Amino acid sequence: MDGEPLLPTALRTFIDATNAGDSDAFVAAFTEDAVLDDWGRVFRGHAGIADWNRTDNIGVGSQFEVVGLERTADPHRLVATLRVTGGGYNGTGPITFEFRGDRIARVEIAPA
């Protein structure tokens, strides 16, 4: 990931943990009350994030590559365009991240 724009620590952990297959680090990147909305399927808290991770992310061998980063007017929110490969979804699209402190509070994965 050399040469990528400076990523918030929690987003870097989200990507690095996925690429390394480290489920514990992946879940730890989120707040206790985090929400992950994957095309309308909503997962809540660490247990929900772990479930999504198992069925849609590390559990299917996903790998992430950042191809774009868009800051928003809200300093706690950004949109990362990720290229996803692996045994599940494969493609490139925007993912909206909201942060609280040094953790991810909300992720929204929606059609581009």
N, C-alpha and C positions, 0 to 999 in steps of 0.2 A: 504494500500500500504506500510505498514511497512516492512522493510527489503529489499526494492527495491534499486537498485543502485541510486546514486545521479542523479536526473534528472534535466535538465535545467528548469528554472522557467516556461518558455512558454510551454514546453512539459507537465510539471506537471499540468498547468492550462488547457491545451487541454484535459487531461485525467480527472482531477477532475471536470471540468465544464460539461463534457459529463456525467459522472457518477451521478452528481447532477441535471442534466437537466437544467443547467443555460446557456441559449443561448447567453445572453449578454456577460457573461464572456468568453464563447467559442470564439465568434467572436473577442472580444477584445484581445485575445492572438495572433492575426495575425497583420502583418503590413498592412497599407492601400492598398498597391499594391500587396498583397500576391497572390500566385497561388496555387491552389489545383488540382492535377491531379489524378483522380480516375479511373484507368484502361483506360485512354485515354479521359475521360470526363473531361474537363478543366473548372474550376471555378476561376474567377478573382476578386480581391478586396473584401472588406467587404460585399458588396451586393451578390457577387457570393458565398462566404464562407457561408453566412447566408442561401442562397438557398440550398446549399449542406447539411448544417446542418439540415434544415427542412425536406428534402426528404430522407437523407441517414444516419443521425446520431441521434441527440437528438429527432428529429421528429418521429423516429421509436423505440425509447427507447433503443438505444445502450448503452452498458456498456463495458468499457475497463479494461483489466488487463495486466500489463507489464509482459512478460515472458522472455524477453531478450533485451539487449542493446549492440549495437556495435558502438564503436567510429570509425571514419574514419580519413584519413590523413588530411582532412580539419577540423579544429577545430570548424567550424560553421555548420557542417553537422554530423548527426548520423542516425543510423538505429535502430528503436525500433521494436521489435516483440511484437505485441499485440494480445491477445485473445479477440475477439469481440463476444458479445452475445446481443440479443434483438430481435426486430421484423423485422429486415432487414437482412443484411449479418451476418452470424454466422460462425466463424472459427478463425484460427490463421495465421498471416502472417506478413511480414516485411513492415514497413512504413518508408520512408526516409524523414527526416526533415532537413530543412536548416533554420538557424536563422540569424537575423539581430538585433543586440542589444538584447533587452529582449523580442523580438517577433518572431513569426514564419513567415518566408518569403516565404517558399515553402514546400509543402507536396506532396509526390508522393506515391500513393498506386498502387501497381502493383502485378501481380501474382508472387508467390514465385519461 
